[in-house]
């Protein structure tokens, strides 16, 4: 007969065993990872220096994009653009964003492929991307976003443009894994970290960066997610502490309603998409900067005055991820049929809260969205990078 202490040890062991392991995720994703990585092996890096727009006020190495929802004014042809929320203008310059998204697809998949196979071809090709984007003087991007999401006739760049580099979050997550491969010199890794340190400083001190930090909706959450990821990469504890503080004192009270919904996202013309997006971004923040245990630094367990935690948001969206036909709000004006996908919030929250139903639903969803607009709002594509310690 088992002793009471033996039962206690067994219970504690069960409670600390994750519902899904890194090894299981590697098994689930092996085929999709290798399929993508093998395709990417033959494709050279493409950075922002490969294209330009005459409407950019920046130079060759300055990232430039134009606001998605801004259109020519039919009442004033040639005048300042006007906003049509939720409707993307395909004529706006988007090449730099597409290059950044391409990087965020290629590099993490290549690093994940190395993690599964230890085939250095994948690591060496991933290293080529890092060199091109962050080290090579001829092709690298400047560590600033002064000209992102410009609006014709109104502004050369806006704080909202900082959301474009959300696609560097998983790239930065891949760097420490790549560091273990031996394909980069110590000096090269130091150079990559220096680039992210400079960009993080720009985010924290520039006019555009400060504006985005103060945003109350998913834009503010995306600023924190980026700052948290880049601070983790470069070891900036001060910014890490700032990110925890903004989650507790700004993001949660500004965004989370008592019922677990995100009212600021529900008010948009794409309420379903933006609710899923915000749910994922907040989960990324929790995943990066939460301290273990029950301290106030464990963001998974942080509660507002009314008792609502981040879990309340997952529970609110869960039935609508499980069965979208139950969604009681307006349908998105675009791409409603292309959602949901394999939302990382389900995986991260499932592990954090030891909630089997989250993991079970995550397993059933498509990991690879095909629509460009959905890919743009899906920043975690290689969960293996997130559940494997470095």
C-alpha positions in Angstrom: 0.0 0.0 0.0 1.3 3.4 -0.9 2.3 5.7 2.0 0.7 9.1 2.4 4.1 10.8 1.5 4.4 8.6 -1.5 1.0 9.6 -2.8 1.9 13.2 -2.1 5.1 12.9 -4.2 3.1 11.2 -7.0 0.6 14.0 -6.9 3.2 16.7 -7.1 5.0 14.9 -9.9 1.7 14.7 -11.9 1.0 18.4 -11.3 4.4 19.5 -12.6 4.4 17.2 -15.7 3.5 19.3 -18.7 0.4 18.3 -20.7 2.5 18.4 -23.8 6.3 18.2 -24.0 8.8 19.7 -26.4 9.5 16.3 -27.7 5.8 15.7 -28.5 5.6 19.1 -30.2 8.7 18.2 -32.3 7.0 14.9 -33.3 3.7 16.7 -34.2 5.5 19.4 -36.2 8.3 17.5 -37.7 6.9 17.0 -41.1 5.6 20.6 -41.5 8.9 22.0 -40.2 11.1 20.0 -42.5 8.8 20.6 -45.5 9.1 24.4 -45.0 12.8 24.4 -44.1 13.7 22.3 -47.1 11.9 24.7 -49.4 13.6 27.7 -47.7 17.1 26.2 -48.1 17.2 27.2 -51.8 16.0 30.8 -51.2 18.5 33.5 -50.4 17.8 36.2 -47.8 15.8 39.2 -48.9 16.0 42.4 -46.8 14.5 45.8 -47.1 17.3 47.1 -49.3 15.9 45.0 -52.2 13.0 47.4 -52.7 12.1 51.0 -52.2 9.3 53.5 -52.6 9.6 57.1 -53.9 7.1 58.0 -51.1 9.5 57.1 -48.4 11.3 60.0 -46.7 13.9 57.5 -45.4 17.0 56.1 -46.9 17.9 52.7 -48.4 18.3 51.0 -45.1 15.2 52.5 -43.4 12.1 50.4 -43.1 9.1 51.9 -44.8 5.5 50.9 -45.0 2.1 52.6 -45.5 -1.0 52.3 -43.3 -3.2 49.4 -44.4 -6.6 51.1 -44.1 -5.8 54.4 -45.8 -7.2 55.2 -49.3 -7.3 58.0 -51.8 -10.1 60.4 -51.1 -12.6 60.3 -54.0 -13.7 63.8 -53.1 -10.1 65.1 -53.2 -8.0 63.2 -55.7 -4.3 63.7 -55.1 -5.0 65.0 -51.5 -4.4 63.4 -48.2 -5.6 59.8 -47.8 -8.7 58.9 -45.7 -9.2 55.9 -43.4 -11.5 52.9 -44.1 -11.0 50.7 -41.0 -10.6 47.0 -41.7 -10.2 47.4 -45.5 -6.6 47.0 -46.7 -5.4 49.1 -49.6 -3.4 46.7 -51.8 -1.9 49.7 -53.7 0.0 50.9 -50.6 3.7 50.1 -50.4 4.1 46.8 -48.6 7.4 45.3 -49.8 9.3 45.9 -46.6 6.7 44.3 -44.5 6.5 41.3 -46.8 10.3 41.0 -46.5 10.1 41.1 -42.7 7.3 38.5 -42.7 9.4 36.3 -45.0 12.3 36.5 -42.5 9.9 35.6 -39.7 8.7 32.5 -41.7 12.1 31.3 -42.9 14.5 31.8 -40.0 12.4 30.2 -37.2 11.6 27.2 -39.5 15.2 26.7 -40.4 16.3 26.8 -36.7 13.5 24.5 -35.7 14.6 22.1 -38.5 18.1 22.1 -37.0 16.7 21.4 -33.5 14.9 18.3 -34.9 17.7 17.0 -37.1 21.0 18.7 -36.0 21.6 19.1 -39.7 23.9 22.1 -40.0 22.6 23.0 -43.4 19.5 24.5 -41.7 21.6 26.4 -39.1 24.0 27.8 -41.7 21.2 29.1 -43.9 19.5 30.7 -40.9 22.7 32.4 -40.1 22.8 33.9 -43.6 19.5 35.6 -42.9 20.8 37.1 -39.6 23.9 38.4 -41.3 21.9 39.9 -44.1 19.3 41.7 -41.9 21.4 42.8 -39.0 25.2 42.7 -39.8 26.0 43.2 -43.5 26.5 46.9 -44.1 25.2 46.5 -47.7 21.8 44.9 -46.8 21.1 45.4 -43.1 18.1 47.3 -41.8 18.5 50.4 -39.6 17.4 49.7 -36.0 14.5 52.2 -36.1 11.0 52.6 -37.5 10.6 56.3 -38.2 8.9 55.6 -41.5 6.5 52.8 -40.8 2.8 53.0 -41.6 3.1 56.4 -43.3 0.0 58.0 -44.6 0.1 59.9 -47.9 -0.4 63.6 -47.4 -0.6 63.3 -43.5 2.6 61.8 -42.0 5.9 60.2 -43.0 5.6 57.6 -40.3 3.5 56.8 -37.2 3.8 55.2 -33.8 1.3 52.5 -35.0 4.0 51.4 -37.4 6.0 49.8 -34.5 3.6 46.9 -34.8 5.3 45.9 -38.0 8.3 44.5 -36.2 6.1 42.1 -34.2 7.5 39.6 -36.7 10.9 40.0 -35.1 9.7 38.4 -31.9 10.0 34.8 -33.0 13.2 35.7 -34.9 14.7 36.9 -31.6 13.4 33.7 -29.9 15.3 31.7 -32.5 18.6 33.4 -32.0 19.7 31.7 -28.7 18.8 28.3 -30.2 21.0 29.1 -33.2 23.8 30.2 -30.9 24.2 26.5 -29.9 24.9 25.4 -33.5 28.4 26.7 -33.9 27.7 28.4 -37.2 28.1 31.9 -35.9 31.1 33.5 -34.3 30.9 35.1 -30.8 31.4 38.5 -32.5 28.6 37.9 -34.9 26.1 37.0 -32.2 27.3 40.1 -30.2 26.5 42.1 -33.4 23.0 40.7 -33.7 22.3 41.4 -30.0 23.7 44.9 -30.4 21.2 45.5 -33.3 18.3 44.4 -31.1 19.6 46.5 -28.2 19.7 49.6 -30.4 16.2 48.9 -31.7 14.9 48.3 -28.2 16.4 51.7 -27.1 14.7 53.3 -30.1 11.4 51.8 -29.0 11.7 53.1 -25.5 12.9 56.6 -26.3 11.7 57.8 -29.7 8.5 59.7 -30.4 7.0 56.9 -32.4 8.0 54.2 -29.9 6.6 56.1 -26.9 3.3 56.7 -28.7 3.0 53.0 -29.4 3.9 52.1 -25.8 1.0 54.2 -24.6 -1.6 52.6 -27.0 -4.5 51.0 -25.1 -5.5 48.3 -27.6 -3.6 45.5 -29.3 -1.0 48.0 -30.4 0.1 48.6 -26.8 0.2 44.9 -26.2 2.4 44.4 -29.3 4.8 47.0 -28.1 5.2 45.2 -24.8 5.5 41.8 -26.5 8.3 43.1 -28.7 10.1 44.9 -25.8 9.8 41.8 -23.7 11.3 39.6 -26.4 14.1 41.9 -27.3 14.9 42.6 -23.6 15.1 38.8 -23.0 17.6 38.5 -25.9 19.9 41.3 -24.8 19.5 40.8 -21.1 17.9 44.1 -20.3 16.3 43.5 -16.9 15.0 47.1 -16.6 12.9 46.8 -19.7 11.7 43.3 -18.6 10.5 44.9 -15.4 8.8 47.7 -17.4 7.0 45.1 -19.5 5.6 43.3 -16.4 4.5 46.6 -15.0 2.7 47.6 -18.2 0.9 44.3 -18.3 -0.3 44.6 -14.8 -1.1 48.3 -14.7 -2.0 49.2 -18.3 -2.7 46.3 -20.6 -4.9 44.2 -18.3 -7.0 47.1 -16.9 -7.3 48.9 -20.2 -8.3 45.9 -22.2 -9.9 43.0 -20.2 -13.6 43.3 -19.4 -15.0 41.4 -16.4 -16.5 38.8 -18.8 -13.1 38.2 -20.4 -13.7 40.0 -23.6 -11.6 42.7 -25.2 -14.1 45.6 -25.8 -11.5 47.7 -27.7 -11.1 44.9 -30.2 -14.8 44.1 -30.3 -15.5 47.6 -31.4 -13.4 47.2 -34.5 -14.6 46.1 -38.0 -12.7 42.8 -37.5 -13.7 41.9 -33.9 -13.1 38.2 -34.2 -9.6 38.5 -35.7 -8.5 41.3 -33.4 -9.7 39.4 -30.3 -7.7 36.3 -31.3 -4.7 38.5 -32.1 -4.8 40.3 -28.8 -5.3 37.0 -26.9 -2.2 35.6 -28.6 0.0 38.7 -28.0 -0.9 38.9 -24.3 0.0 35.2 -24.1 3.4 35.9 -25.7 4.1 38.5 -23.0 3.1 36.1 -20.2 5.3 33.4 -21.8 8.4 35.6 -22.0 8.5 37.5 -18.8 6.5 35.5 -16.2 8.5 34.4 -13.2 7.6 31.0 -11.7 5.4 30.5 -8.7 2.7 32.7 -7.2 4.6 36.0 -7.1 3.2 39.2 -8.8 5.8 38.6 -11.5 4.0 35.5 -12.7 1.7 37.3 -15.1 -0.4 34.1 -15.8 -1.6 34.4 -12.2 -1.9 38.2 -12.0 -5.5 39.3 -11.1 -7.3 42.6 -11.5 -9.2 44.0 -8.5 -12.3 42.1 -9.6 -10.4 38.8 -9.7 -10.1 38.5 -13.5 -6.9 36.9 -14.7 -5.6 36.4 -18.3 -7.3 33.0 -18.1 -10.6 34.7 -18.2 -9.8 36.0 -21.7 -8.9 32.5 -22.9 -12.1 31.1 -21.4 -14.1 33.8 -23.1 -12.7 33.1 -26.5 -12.4 29.3 -26.1 -16.0 28.4 -27.3 -15.7 30.7 -30.3 -12.4 29.1 -31.3 -13.9 25.7 -30.8 -17.0 26.6 -32.8 -16.9 29.9 -34.7 -20.6 29.7 -35.5 -21.3 30.6 -31.9 -19.6 34.0 -32.3 -22.4 36.4 -31.1 -20.8 39.6 -32.4 -20.4 41.1 -35.9 -18.4 39.1 -38.4 -15.1 40.6 -39.6 -15.4 42.6 -42.8 -12.6 40.6 -44.3 -11.2 37.0 -43.9 -13.6 35.8 -41.3 -13.7 32.4 -43.0 -9.9 32.0 -42.7 -10.0 31.8 -38.9 -9.2 30.4 -36.4 -5.8 28.8 -36.7 -3.6 27.1 -34.2 -3.6 30.0 -31.8 -0.4 30.0 -29.6 -2.5 31.4 -26.7 -4.1 27.9 -26.3 -0.8 26.2 -26.1 0.9 28.6 -23.8 -2.2 29.0 -21.5 -2.7 25.3 -21.5 0.8 24.7 -20.2 0.6 27.6 -17.7 -2.8 26.6 -16.3 -2.5 22.8 -16.8 -5.7 22.9 -18.7 -6.1 19.9 -21.0 -9.0 21.3 -23.1 -6.8 24.2 -24.3 -4.1 21.8 -25.5 -6.6 19.4 -27.0 -8.2 22.2 -29.1 -4.8 23.6 -30.1 -3.9 20.2 -31.5 -6.9 20.2 -33.9 -6.3 23.6 -35.5 -4.4 24.4 -38.7 -0.8 25.6 -37.9 -0.2 27.3 -41.3 -2.6 30.0 -42.4 -2.5 30.7 -46.1 -4.0 34.2 -46.3 -1.5 37.0 -46.2 -3.6 39.1 -43.9 -3.9 36.3 -41.4 -0.2 35.4 -41.6 0.5 39.0 -40.7 -1.4 38.7 -37.5 0.0 35.2 -36.5 3.5 35.9 -35.0 4.2 32.5 -33.4 4.5 29.8 -36.0 7.2 27.5 -34.5 6.1 26.6 -30.9 9.1 24.3 -30.6 11.2 27.4 -30.1 9.1 28.5 -27.2 8.8 25.3 -25.2 12.4 24.2 -25.6 14.8 25.7 -22.9 17.9 27.4 -24.1 
